[in-house]
Amino acid sequence: MRICVFGVSHRLALEEGWMSLRADGIDIGAQIAFAPAGYRPLTLDEAGVPVRDYAFADGIAHLKPYTKGRRRYVEDRGLKDGVVLRDFDAFVMVGAIWSGVATRLYAHCRAESHSPHGASQCVSDECFQDAIAAKLRASANWQFVSDLREATTAPIAVIAAPQVVERGYARSDDRRKMLERLRTNRDEERLHASWRAAVLGLAGPGIDLIDQAAETLVSPFVSRDIFSVPDSLNMQGEVVNDDGHLNDAYGRIMLRECVAWANAALARRGAMAAVA
């Protein structure tokens, strides 16, 4: 089985995990390739049409290499000459979505299923989830996923940007206060459930969600520090607190999640074809 993993900075954890698995001689039951996608903010042309820096043509995804950004990710090691879609059995987009849209929304309003001690403005769960989905939909990442869905019949899954590590809450007052508020209101699990429902509604039946592995989490919105990466230098040589990217150990775990998902997705298709 061959899986192509798309993404940029969050893809790096999986790519490094793959390299460490190969170095250790560990077979996870699939061959994995990596390709750049989803690093540019969504912009529209004068006619209101999304501007794309990639193209799907003749069964090939033509992609633009990623050459700068946070972490030590200054040169893209992924496929640069295009991805031949028929060469892969399944596709995964890493960092296609993020849960920060839910926590930001929670600062202004709450859903009916949330604690009454949250924001004074209360909206229906459907409205709350629609607002999250609308924000996620208006991104270059989701545009790429949607275009990929039209270009191939193979199974597609998305992985959210991982949750910020524990230390990220300790050294950011805004993050710490947000998390304290969630926990005081006993809303951390409920808000995460609202976000997940919004993602599933946005994805529909044609795109699956691979959840962040439970063993990498302290709680729904907090990753374990053991999976953190060292702070790094940005392009200007300044130290950057890198609390939102995780390491190769996380990448190894999530690659196994990808393989398990792909096996299940392909098995479902096989079963459906057998009874058709």
Order of alpha helices (4+ residues) and beta strands (2+ residues): beta-alpha-beta-beta-beta-beta-beta-alpha-beta-beta-alpha-alpha-beta-alpha-alpha-alpha-beta-beta-beta-beta-beta-alpha
